[in-house]
Amino acid sequence: MNDDLLYNIAITELQGIGDITAKKLIAYCGSAKQVFSEKTKVLEKIPGIGSVYANSIYQSKIEALAIAENELKFIEKNTIQALFYLDENYPKRLLHCEDGPVVLYSKGNIDYNNQKVISIVGTRNATDYGKEFCNQIVSDLVPHHPLIVSGLAYGIDICSHKAAIKNNLATVGVLAHGLDRLYPSQHTAVANQMLENGGLASDYKSGTNPDRENFPKRNRIIAGLSDITIVVESSKKGGSLITAYLANDYNRDVFALPGRLSDAQSEGCNNLIKSNKAALIQSVKDIEYIMSWESKKITDHKQQRLFVELSEEEKMITQLLSQKDKLAIDDLSLQAKFPMSKTASLLLNLEFNGVIKSLPGKMYQLV
């Protein structure tokens, strides 16, 4: 039995301890396992923990470990991957989300760190207008080879997954329940196809039902996994609006498909655009323009000229950025093996010289 993974799962089952608090405990104690062995008096002195949380940990840790043991047996039997937030292959975009899951359960063949990841969400009561746009935008995105993320629900969600499969693009369905079941069951055939190129993900343990309150919570993963969230259709209070607001909170780009003022299923999208929470999208060209997916390409001549003027350390940063569409400062620091302060200074100088530009979420890309 994987001892570390046992405790990594168990900490997510402690009563009253959410993802943010769990990460704080791990940071102070050094590991999830150490949280379980630490004395209550020590835990309550951790900033933001106090006696209430400390006592809750003490009272629920035996049950949490028992639940984790059962979950370990389940994931081993069903070839499910449990990604701990400090693991190397944990989705890097989720690391920038404070409330990202401590453990993300995955099934299939998923490259979460694909160069481009796009979430497509919308109403369950999709119109022909919405479905036609969804199919068209996915088809037009093929040259960029993105990972398509959605929630496997009726309407726009399932439309985006099917369009990805049709166009041989990887696609991931983020579920609001455990990986021992599928809701809605009518989408089982599509889900099975997704396992071949993409898969299913959830931060809920096996045995968890698709309860109503789980869906808004899972939306943070849909938003957090992606560079872009596209809302295709939504009513005034549609659930996909939650995903859009979360994406905004994570400093990710949001696009919304406009519709007629009289169309109820476009009211949410129109309001997102009107309130500057989303950019209006008509075609893939809008994404390419705002994300600079076309203008990023640098000719060899210009690149060679720039490299002559850069220091060796700046060249290293530029080289790393030339291999990816964009990178976070944490990744650059790690890959270049520079201290964070040095990386920040190099990035600032490169930005002043017009070599790179900064993006929301402490991301950088070549100009």
N, C-alpha and C positions, 0 to 999 in steps of 0.2 A: 504493500500500500504506500502511495506517495504521501509522506508525512507532511511536507510543506503544502501540497495542494489540499490536503485534508483541512488544515487550519485556514488556508486562504478561502476555502468555501465556507467553513464554519463561521468566520467573522461576519459573513453576509447574513447569517441566520441569528445573530444576537438580537435580542428584543430591544427595539427602540434605537438601534444603531444603523444609520443609513450610510450611503456611500461616502459622503463628505466626512462624517465623523469617523468612519472606519479607516479612511486614509490618514486622518490626523493621528489616530491611535497607532497605526503602523509606523508612521514617521517618527513618533516619539519613542516607541518601544523597540523599533528595529525590525520587527517582523510580525506577521499575524500570529504565529505560534507564541511569540513572547507576550503578546497581549493576554493570552489565556493563562499564562503562568505568572503574570505580574500581580502583585498584591493590590487589593482594593484601595488601600491608603495611597499607594503610588499613583494609581490610575486617576484618582479624584483630584490629584494636584496638576494633572495635565490641563493646560488652558482650554476652556470650553467643554471639559468633561464633567467635573464636579461629582458630588456624591450620588446624584440620581442615576447618571449614566454608569458610574462605577459599580453601583449596586445591581443595576440591571444586567451588566456583564457577568457579575458573579452568580446571579440567580439563574441565568439562561445559558451559561456556557456548556453545561453537560448535555442539555437537550440539543444545542447547536452542533456539538460534535457528533452526536448520534445522527442528526439529519445529514451532516456532511459525509458520514460513513456510508449511508444509504445512497447518497448522490454519487459518490465515487464509484460504487458498484454499478450504478446505472450508466454513467458516462463511459466506463470501461467496457461494459457489455454492448453498448450501442455506438461505439466509435465516435464519441462526441469529444470535442476539444474544449477544455476549460482554460480560457486565457485570463491570467491574473494581470492586473494593471501595471505591474513592474516587469512583466515578461517582455522579452525582446520582440516577439511577434504580435504583441497586443496592438490594436489599431492606433497608430500614432495621432490621428486627428482627435480621437477620444481623450487622449492625454491632456489636451488643451481645454477640456470640459471639466470644471470642478466637480460636477455631479455625475461624471462618467462612471459606469459600473465597475466595481472592484473586480468582479469576475464576469466575463462574457462567455456564454456557452455557444459553441458553433458546431454545425453539422454540414458537411459537404467539402467543397474545395474552394475556399475563399481567400482572395488576396485583398485584405482590408487596406493595404498600403499601396494599392494601385495608384498610378500617377494622377488620375482624375477620377473622382467619385461624385456621382450626382444622385440626389434623392428626388423622386417624382411622387407626389402625393396629391390627393384630391378626394372629392366626394364619393360616397358609395353609390349615389344615384347619378352616375355619369350620363351626360347627353351624348348624342352622336358627334356634336361639335367638339366636346372634350376628348372623346375617344379617338377621333380622327387626328386631333392635334397631338395627342400622346403618341400614337403610332408614328406620326410624321417626325416628331422631334427625336425620338429614339433612333429612327432610321437615319436621320441626318447627323446624329452624333457618332455614327459608326467609325468615321476616320480618326476620331479622338480616342477610341477604345476605352471608354469609361466603364467603371463598375456602376451598375444601376441599383439603387437601394429603394425599397418601398416596404409596405406593411402587409402584403398578401391579402388585403381585405377586398371586398367587392368593389366594383367601379374602376376608378382610375388606378388604384394599386395593382390589381390583377392585370389590367390592361398594360401597364408599364412592364411588368414581369414577362408577360407573353410577347410583347414587342421586343424585349431584350433577347429572349430565347430565339425568336424568329430571325433576329439579326446577328446571332452568334456572339452576343455581348454577355459578359458575366453579370449575374444579378443576385441580390441578397434580399431575403424577406425577414424583417425584424418582427418577432412575434410577441404577443402580450400574454404568453403562457409558457409552460414548460415544453421541452422538445420531445416529450413522450406522446404528444397529441398534435392535432392540426385543426385550427379553426380559421375559416370555415372548412369543413371536411370536403366540400365540393371542389376545393382547390388542391386536393392531394396529388392529382396527376401532374399539375403544373409544378408543385413543390418538388416532386420526385425528379422532374427534368432539371430543375434548378440545382440540384445536388451535383450534377455533372459539371456545371460551369457556374460556380457561385454556391449558394446554399441557404441555410436558415440560421438565424441568430436570436438569442434571448438572454436576458439576465435573470430569468425566472427558473427556479429549480424544477425538476420533474414533479408531476403531480399538481402543478399550479394551473387552475382553471382560467379561461379567458374572461375574467371578471371585468366589469365595466371600468373600474378605477385603474386597471392595469394599462389600458390603452394610452391615456395621456402620458403616463410614466415611460412607456416604451418609445414614445415619440422623440424623447431626448436623444435616444440612440440613433434614430433615423437622421435627425438633424446633425448630431455630433460626428457621425461617420463620414459626412459629406463636405465637399467644398461648396456645393451649390444645392439649394432646395428649390424645386419648381413646383408651384401650386397650380394645377391645371384647372380645376373647378372646385368651388367651395361655397356653401351657403353662408349666411351672415354669421352663424356661430358654428361653422363646421369644425370637426376635429383636426383637419389638416392645418387650420390656422394656428393651432398650438405648436405644430412642428415649425411653422414659419416664424412664430415669435421666438421659439427656442433657438432657431438658426440665427436670428438677429442677435440674440443675447450672446451667442458664441462667436459673433463677428464673422459669420459666414454670409455669402451672397444669396439673396432670395429673389426669385423671379415669379411673376404671376401672369397667367393668361387673362387678358381682359375679355369682357363679354358685354352684351347689351344691358342697359340699366334695368330693363324689365325682366331679365332672367334671374330667377332666385338662385340658381346654381353658380352664378357669376358674381353675386353680391359680395361674397367674402374676398374674392380676388380683386375686384374693383376697389374695395376699401383698403386693401393692402397697398395698392398702387397709389391711391389718393392720399394715404397717410405716410407715404415714402417708406413703407416697410418692405416694399418689393419693387424691383424694376419691371417695367412692362416687357413682356416677351411676345414676339410675333414669329420668330424663327431662330434657328441655331446661330445665325449671324449676330443676334443680340448677345448671346452667351460668349461667342468668340471675341466680340468687341470689348465687353466689360471685363472679361477674364484675361484679355490680352493673349489669347491662345494663338492668334495669327501673327501678331507683331513681335512676339518673343524671338522669332527666328533671327539669328545673327549670321551674317556672311563670314566666311573664313577670313577674308581680307580685313574686315572690321575687327574681328576677334583677335587676329594676330597683332593689329595695331594697338589695340587696347592692352594686350598682354605685355607689350614692350614698356608701356607706361606704368604698369602695376608692380607693386612689391611682390616677392615670392609668396608671402602670406595672403595677399589680396588675390593673387592668381589662383591659389588653392581654393579660396571661397568661391571665386568666379567659376572655376572648373566644376566644383560640386553643383553649383546652380545650373550649369549648362547640361547636366545629366538628368535633371528633373524639371518639371514645369514650375515648381516652387518648393521651397523648403522652409521649415520653421527654424528660428534661431537656435532652439535646443538641439535639433538634428545637425545643423551646421557646426555647432560647437563640438558635438560628439564625434562627428565624422572627421573634422579637421584636427581634433584633439587639442583644441585651444581652450583656455579658460573662458567662461561666459563673458567676462568683462572685456577681454581682448577681442572676442568675436563681435561683440556689440560695437566696439570702436572701429573695427575693420568695416563692418556693414555701414556704419554712419559715413565713413570716408568714401566708400564706394557709391553710396547714395548721393552724396554731395557732388561727386564727379559724373553723375548720370549713367553709371554702369548698371546699377540695380535700382529697384524701387520696392518700397515697403508696402505690404498688404495688410488688411485686417487680420487679427489673430497672431501678430508677430511673425508673419510669413514674408518671405522675400523671393523675388524672381528677377532674372535679367531683363533689362529694358529692350 
